[in-house]
Amino acid sequence: MPRGGGSAAGGWDLEEIRRRADIVDIVSPYVRLRKAGRRLVGLCPFHQERTPSFTVDPEKGFWHCFGCKAGGDLFRFVEMMEKVTFIEAVELLARRLGLPPRTPADGAQHRARERLLALHNEAAQFFHSCLKAKPGARALAYLQDRGVSPQSLDDFLLGYAPEAWDALLISLEKRGFSAKELARSGLAVTRQDGGFYDRFRNRVIFPIRDATGRVIAFGGRALADDQQPKYLNSPETMLFQKGQTLWAFDRARRAIADANRAIIVEGYLDAIACHEAGFTETVATMGTALTRDHVELLRRRVNRLLLAFDSDSAGLAAALRGREFFQEAGLDVWVVSLPEGMDPDNVIRLRGPDSFRSVLEAAAPMVEWELARLLAEADGKGERGEMNALRQAVASLARVPAGVEREYYIRWLAQQVASSQSPDRLKTMETAVREELARQSTREDAAGRRTPSAPTGGERSSQTATGRPAAGRVQNELLAALLHHGEAASRCLSMLEVGDFPDPDQRAVFEAIAGLVERGELPTAQAVLSEVAESARGLLAQLALDEVPAENLENRLQGTVRRIVEIRLRRRQTLLSQRLGEAISEQERQALGQELARVARQRSELAGWRIIGED
């Protein structure tokens, strides 16, 4: 899918951001750059290297690493460096530049959003100061007893909501925020008489942040034994949707991308303990089930999830029911088996980080964990219990898409159920599993429910690992020329075909150029960037940084297009020769022979062709 940026995204004017932002200023805080001609070079921040291969061209506004092949414009750099989405990168840059949104409607919404963010920031600071003051002594003692370090108190901006009914209201009104604004934010509740009172009272406060670190909501843990509910979250607002937010994601997103995995826990203190122990790729669901939005948030960054939930938790049960979410996203999901009665916080505080690392390393794939759990529940329940457990296990297995993974677990399940390793016994059990699977599938089909066919994480990995044709040098030369001298593109396109570009990224760039020309637009690198998928941006940046002088351009384009057409004709000639050798009938041989002769004639005449027509 193209990035969908165009000239605006999320209400922001992209062209204005490009004009106002200096790509060197954006990159310099992360990469030590030195001058190399009219460009700058440095060590790539996206892979380990000793010799600089990371290049920035201030004039063109592009960067490219000739080592790992990553590249793009300033938006792409912020996306990759900050581990945020494109829209989030745009907003970060717009805020840094102090730019307003494009339209009055966008501007009004932006101002309302910024006002709400400012209110939440002030509230977070108030709660944090209360924790350090005398009224917060009990809350501070609670956190210290739970092992939270002084550094984490500040890093996570933990706080305390006083027991008074209006402590926050009074504090924020002094800072210029009205009671009605607090009510709209969810920090205050409207009384029947029209007055207001604080939503959070006598609670330990856990600020909830968005991906860029801004406070958007709060979670509060009751301190009084009879206070209900034990955990209370802000209501949903224009800033906060619980099903789209993972706690500590702002602190974990870089570690998640670096480790290519995310550890999912259920509680705030679980996440804090994990971060303190060095497992900084940890996020928490805040007591809710993993949603499609959560999965999508993680899918953009990792291939593997580790679910470190309590074995009897509602969250784990919901994750098992929603296994299709993970399958559709192509994620590899593993379940961590925690010691009985313990959560990640307990394991780390009582047994140490190494113990938690061991349980992570012992995690099992979700399907295997669920099958093993179902079989274990049948222990001591006799033959009837075992058969019932087998039927439940097969029902779970039926949710695995047909393919390599299902075949593996059919055999795995047969081995677990068989009481011996006898080949005959294993074969009998495997047959029984397959027959039960077929019966359940038949019943589901009759009821109109079919097993999903989305690829599994393993299948996705094998697909992405499949090699693809290396980018052709001559095709790259042509694409670079068209990007630098877009006025020549319309004179070349009639002679070219999508199949002339063997690499998927090359094809994406070519199709974007062709689409722009058809719409009467100049195919500049910046214009093409808005049309191509993320995977092609590295190649696009490389092409944009290539030097393509205007001198003798027409003749060079003639030669480049001629070589590409020659490659196509030679490939066609080889294919026709193969088909001619396999032809059965005389009529087919004659037709193939005539076509072969025509292609051979075209090749011989190619040197004299005028490939690029005049305007």
Secondary structure, 3 states (H helix, E strand, C coil): CCCCCCCEECCEEHHHHHHHCCHHHHHCCCCCCEEECCEEEECCCCCCCCCCCEEEECCCCEEEECCCCCEECHHHHHHHHHCCCHHHHHHHHHHHHCCCCCCHHHHHHHHHHHHHHHHHHHHHHHHHHHHHCHHHHHHHHHHHHCCCCHHHHHHCCCEEECCCCCHHHHHHHHCCCCHHHHHHHCCEEECCCCCEEECCCCEEEEEEECCCCCEEEEEEEECCCCCCCCEEECCCCCCCCHHHCCECHHHHHHHHHHHCEEEEECCHHHHHHHHHCCCCCEEECCCCCCCHHHHHHHHCCCCEEEECCCCCCHHHHHHHHCHHHHHHHCCEEEECCCCCCCCHHHHHHHHCHHHHHHHHHCCEEHHHHHHHHHHHCCCCCHHHHHHHHHHHHHHHHCCCCCCHHHHHHHHHHHHHHCCCCCHHHHHHHHHHHHHHHHHHHHHHHHCCCCCCCCCCHHHHHHHHHCCCCCCCHHHHHHHHHHHHCHHHHHHHHHHCCHHHCCCHHHHHHHHHHHHHHHCCCCCCHHHHHCCCCHHHHHHHHHHHHCCCCCCCHHHHHHHHHHHHHHHHHHHHHHHHHHHHHHCCCHHHHHHHHHHHHHHHHHHHHHHHCCCCCCC
